Amino acid sequence: MENAFGKPVEVEVRDSLEKAMKILKQKMSKEGILQELKRRRFYEKPSVKRKRKTREARKRLRREMKRRTGVQSGPPTR
């Protein structure tokens, strides 16, 4: 997994600081930095970490298969 803290996130402040903060927050959310900070706040047991990683892998695979085939998984809707 890529370390979210390894690469710097830069935002150029042009008009207002509030706008730059909003852009920074969006970039951090997109890269998953905020989620990683929340996850690292407390110790995660190895068993819980394994379960989370397999759950995330399943989610990624499901998303990738959905993108490739264009078919939704689950029961058909009427």
VEXROMI-882225 format. One line per 8 residues: their letters; for each residue x, y, z of N, C-alpha, C. Coordinates in steps of 0.2 Angstrom, whole numbers, plus 2048, in hexadecimal, padded with zeros to 3 digits. Example, Ala and Ser with C-alpha at 12.3 -4.5 7.8 and 13.67 -1.06 7.14 Angstrom:
// residues 2
AS) 842/7E4/827/83E/7EA/827/842/7F0/827; 840/7F5/823/844/7FB/824/840/800/827 .
***
This chain:
// residues 78
MENAFGKP) 804/7FA/800/800/800/800/804/806/800; 802/80B/7FC/806/811/7FC/805/815/803; 80A/818/805/80A/81C/80B/808/823/809; 802/825/80C/7FF/82C/80A/803/832/80D; 808/830/812/80C/836/815/812/837/811; 814/833/80C/81A/833/809/81B/839/804; 815/83B/801/815/840/7FC/812/846/7FE; 815/84C/7FC/812/852/7FF/80C/854/7FB .
VEVEVRDS) 808/858/7FE/802/85B/7FB/802/862/7FB; 803/865/7F5/803/86C/7F4/7FD/86F/7F1; 7FC/875/7F4/7F6/879/7F2/7F9/881/7F2; 7F7/884/7EC/7F9/88B/7EB/7F4/88F/7EE; 7F6/894/7F2/7F1/899/7F5/7F1/89F/7F0; 7EB/8A0/7ED/7EB/8A6/7E8/7E6/8AB/7EB; 7E0/8AA/7EB/7DB/8AF/7EE/7DA/8AF/7F5; 7D8/8A9/7F8/7D6/8A9/7FF/7D9/8A3/802 .
LEKAMKIL) 7DA/8A3/808/7DD/89E/80C/7D7/899/80D; 7D1/89B/80E/7CB/896/80F/7CB/891/808; 7CB/894/802/7CB/891/7FC/7D1/88C/7FC; 7D7/88E/7FE/7DD/889/7FE/7DC/884/802; 7D9/885/808/7D8/880/80D/7D2/87B/80B; 7CD/87D/807/7C8/879/804/7CB/874/7FF; 7D0/877/7FB/7D3/873/7F6/7D8/86E/7F9; 7DB/870/7FE/7E0/86B/802/7DC/865/805 .
KQKMSKEG) 7D6/867/808/7D2/862/80B/7D0/85D/806; 7CE/85F/800/7CB/85B/7FB/7D1/856/7F8; 7D7/859/7F7/7DD/855/7F5/7DE/850/7FA; 7DE/852/800/7E0/84D/806/7DB/847/806; 7D4/849/805/7CF/844/805/7D0/83F/7FF; 7D1/842/7FA/7D2/83E/7F3/7D8/839/7F4; 7DD/83B/7F7/7E3/837/7F8/7E2/832/7FE; 7DD/833/802/7DC/82E/808/7E1/830/80E .
ILQELKRR) 7E3/836/80E/7E8/838/814/7E3/839/81A; 7DD/83B/819/7D9/83C/81F/7D7/836/822; 7D5/831/81E/7D4/82A/820/7D9/827/824; 7DF/828/821/7E5/825/824/7E7/828/82B; 7E6/82E/82B/7E7/831/832/7E2/82F/837; 7DC/82E/835/7D7/82B/83A/7D9/824/83C; 7DB/820/837/7DC/819/838/7E3/819/83D; 7E7/81D/83C/7EE/81C/840/7ED/820/847 .
RFYEKPSV) 7E7/823/848/7E7/826/84E/7E7/821/854; 7E4/81B/853/7E5/816/859/7E8/810/856; 7EB/80C/85A/7EE/806/859/7E9/801/856; 7EB/7FD/850/7E7/7F9/84D/7EA/7F2/84E; 7E6/7ED/851/7E8/7E6/852/7EA/7E3/84B; 7EF/7DF/84B/7F0/7DB/844/7EA/7D8/841; 7E6/7D4/845/7E1/7D1/843/7DC/7D6/83F; 7DA/7DB/843/7D6/7E0/840/7D9/7E3/83A .
KRKRKTRE) 7DF/7E4/839/7E3/7E7/834/7E2/7E2/82E; 7E3/7DC/82F/7E2/7D7/829/7DB/7D7/827; 7D6/7D7/82B/7CF/7D7/829/7CE/7DE/825; 7D0/7E3/827/7CF/7EA/824/7D2/7E9/81D; 7D8/7E7/81C/7DC/7E6/816/7D8/7E2/811; 7D6/7DC/813/7D2/7D8/80F/7CB/7DB/80D; 7C8/7DE/811/7C2/7E2/810/7C3/7E7/80A; 7C9/7EB/80B/7CA/7F0/806/7CC/7ED/7FF .
ARKRLRRE) 7D0/7E7/800/7D2/7E4/7F9/7CB/7E2/7F6; 7C7/7DF/7F9/7C0/7DD/7F6/7BD/7E2/7F3; 7BC/7E8/7F7/7B9/7EE/7F4/7BC/7F1/7EE; 7C3/7F1/7EE/7C7/7F3/7E8/7C5/7EE/7E2; 7C5/7E8/7E3/7C4/7E3/7DE/7BD/7E3/7DB; 7B8/7E4/7E0/7B1/7E5/7DE/7B0/7EB/7D9; 7B4/7F1/7DB/7B3/7F7/7D8/7B7/7F6/7D1; 7BC/7F3/7D1/7C0/7F2/7CA/7BC/7ED/7C5 .
MKRRTGVQ) 7B9/7E8/7C8/7B5/7E4/7C4/7AE/7E8/7C1; 7AC/7EC/7C5/7A6/7F0/7C3/7A8/7F4/7BE; 7AE/7F7/7BF/7B0/7FC/7BA/7B1/7F9/7B3; 7B5/7F3/7B3/7B6/7EF/7AD/7B0/7EC/7A9; 7AC/7E9/7AD/7A6/7E6/7AA/7A0/7EB/7A9; 79F/7F0/7AD/79A/7F5/7AD/793/7F2/7AF; 794/7EC/7B3/78E/7E9/7B5/78E/7EA/7BD; 788/7EB/7C0/788/7EC/7C7/787/7E5/7CA .
SGPPTR) 78B/7E4/7D0/78A/7DE/7D4/784/7DE/7D8; 781/7D9/7DA/77B/7D9/7DE/775/7D6/7DB; 770/7D6/7DE/76A/7D4/7DB/767/7D9/7D6; 764/7D6/7D0/761/7DB/7CB/75C/7DF/7CE; 75B/7E5/7CB/756/7EA/7CE/751/7EA/7C8; 74B/7EB/7CA/745/7EC/7C5/743/7F3/7C4 .
***
